[in-house]
Amino acid sequence: MVDHVLAFLSVYNDRPHQKDSFYRTLKSFYKWLLKFGYITENPMLLIEAPKLPEKILRTITPEQVQTLLQAAESNRDKAIVALLADSGARRAEFTSIRVDDLDMEHNRIFVTGKGQKEGFLVFGNQTKQFLIQYINDSHPVGLLFGLKPSGLRMVLLRLGDKAGVPVNPHAFRRGFATTLRKMGVGELDIQQLGRWESLEMVRRYTKAYTFDDAAKRYKPIVT
C-alpha cells in the first residue's frame, strides 16, 4: 500500500504544492479508514511529508521606499512611508500611535505591541523631518495619523499603484529586518528593535537575506 501511495504522489514531483495538497488529503483519508476499521495499518505513517520550496514574501527595499516617497504628494503620506520603513512597526502598533507618544528628542515612539508589551519604535533624522512637516501642516490631535488598519492599507495600495510598487504594511516590517541585516546589524539587535519574541522570528523575516548578501560582507581570514 505504501508503494502505491508513493507512486501516486511521485506523479506530482514537479508540482510540489499540489503534491503537498494530495499528501494531506490522503493523510486525513487513511486516518478515517483506520478509525472506522476499513484498514488495519495506516501507510501514511511511513511516508514523509513533501518538502515545499521556501517562499520569500514581499519585502520592501530601500530603493522602493524612495520610489514611494517620490510618489507621495502629501506630507502625511511621506511621513507614513518613512516611519513604516524606519521603524518596522506592526500595522496595529502603527495605527495606534498617538501624538503624545512621540519623543522627537530621542527619535523614538512609545508603543504597546503584541500581548500588551510596551516598547519603542525608532526612526532616523529624515523621517523626523517628515513627521515635523506633517505635524506642522495638519496639527493632529489624538491619533497621529487618524487611520484604522484598513485605512492604512488603502493609503499604501493607492501609493503602490501610483509608484508601481506592490506594497502592504507587513512588507515594510520584512524590509526593516532584511535591510538592517544587510547593513550588518546583528540578529539580537534586530530582535530588540523590531520587538520580536525570538531569533527564529527574526530569521523568518529575513529570508530575503541571501548568500550573496553575506558574501558582500565577508572579510577574508588570511590577509
GISUL-V713229 format. One record per residue. N is the residue number from 1. NEAR is the number of other ideal C-beta (glycine too) atoms within 8 Angstrom. Layout:
# GISUL-V713229
n=<N & N>
near=<NEAR & NEAR>
This chain:
# GISUL-V713229
n=<1 & 2 & 3 & 4 & 5 & 6 & 7 & 8 & 9 & 10 & 11 & 12 & 13 & 14 & 15 & 16 & 17 & 18 & 19 & 20 & 21 & 22 & 23 & 24 & 25 & 26 & 27 & 28 & 29 & 30 & 31 & 32 & 33 & 34 & 35 & 36 & 37 & 38 & 39 & 40 & 41 & 42 & 43 & 44 & 45 & 46 & 47 & 48 & 49 & 50 & 51 & 52 & 53 & 54 & 55 & 56 & 57 & 58 & 59 & 60 & 61 & 62 & 63 & 64 & 65 & 66 & 67 & 68 & 69 & 70 & 71 & 72 & 73 & 74 & 75 & 76 & 77 & 78 & 79 & 80 & 81 & 82 & 83 & 84 & 85 & 86 & 87 & 88 & 89 & 90 & 91 & 92 & 93 & 94 & 95 & 96 & 97 & 98 & 99 & 100 & 101 & 102 & 103 & 104 & 105 & 106 & 107 & 108 & 109 & 110 & 111 & 112 & 113 & 114 & 115 & 116 & 117 & 118 & 119 & 120 & 121 & 122 & 123 & 124 & 125 & 126 & 127 & 128 & 129 & 130 & 131 & 132 & 133 & 134 & 135 & 136 & 137 & 138 & 139 & 140 & 141 & 142 & 143 & 144 & 145 & 146 & 147 & 148 & 149 & 150 & 151 & 152 & 153 & 154 & 155 & 156 & 157 & 158 & 159 & 160 & 161 & 162 & 163 & 164 & 165 & 166 & 167 & 168 & 169 & 170 & 171 & 172 & 173 & 174 & 175 & 176 & 177 & 178 & 179 & 180 & 181 & 182 & 183 & 184 & 185 & 186 & 187 & 188 & 189 & 190 & 191 & 192 & 193 & 194 & 195 & 196 & 197 & 198 & 199 & 200 & 201 & 202 & 203 & 204 & 205 & 206 & 207 & 208 & 209 & 210 & 211 & 212 & 213 & 214 & 215 & 216 & 217 & 218 & 219 & 220 & 221 & 222 & 223>
near=<7 & 8 & 6 & 7 & 12 & 9 & 8 & 8 & 14 & 7 & 6 & 10 & 8 & 4 & 7 & 12 & 7 & 8 & 12 & 11 & 8 & 11 & 13 & 8 & 8 & 11 & 9 & 8 & 8 & 12 & 10 & 8 & 10 & 12 & 6 & 6 & 5 & 5 & 9 & 3 & 7 & 9 & 10 & 11 & 6 & 5 & 11 & 3 & 6 & 9 & 5 & 8 & 5 & 5 & 5 & 6 & 8 & 9 & 10 & 12 & 8 & 8 & 6 & 12 & 13 & 8 & 11 & 14 & 10 & 7 & 9 & 11 & 4 & 6 & 10 & 10 & 11 & 13 & 14 & 13 & 13 & 15 & 15 & 12 & 13 & 11 & 12 & 12 & 13 & 9 & 11 & 8 & 12 & 14 & 13 & 9 & 14 & 8 & 10 & 4 & 10 & 9 & 9 & 8 & 4 & 5 & 10 & 9 & 11 & 8 & 13 & 8 & 12 & 5 & 4 & 5 & 8 & 7 & 9 & 7 & 13 & 8 & 13 & 7 & 6 & 7 & 13 & 11 & 8 & 13 & 14 & 9 & 11 & 13 & 10 & 7 & 8 & 8 & 6 & 11 & 4 & 6 & 11 & 9 & 12 & 6 & 9 & 6 & 10 & 6 & 9 & 15 & 11 & 8 & 11 & 12 & 10 & 8 & 15 & 12 & 7 & 7 & 11 & 6 & 10 & 6 & 13 & 9 & 13 & 9 & 13 & 13 & 13 & 15 & 16 & 14 & 14 & 13 & 10 & 11 & 13 & 9 & 6 & 6 & 8 & 6 & 9 & 7 & 9 & 15 & 13 & 7 & 11 & 12 & 9 & 10 & 3 & 7 & 9 & 6 & 10 & 14 & 9 & 7 & 12 & 12 & 9 & 8 & 9 & 6 & 5 & 6 & 10 & 9 & 7 & 6 & 8 & 6 & 4 & 5 & 4 & 3 & 3>
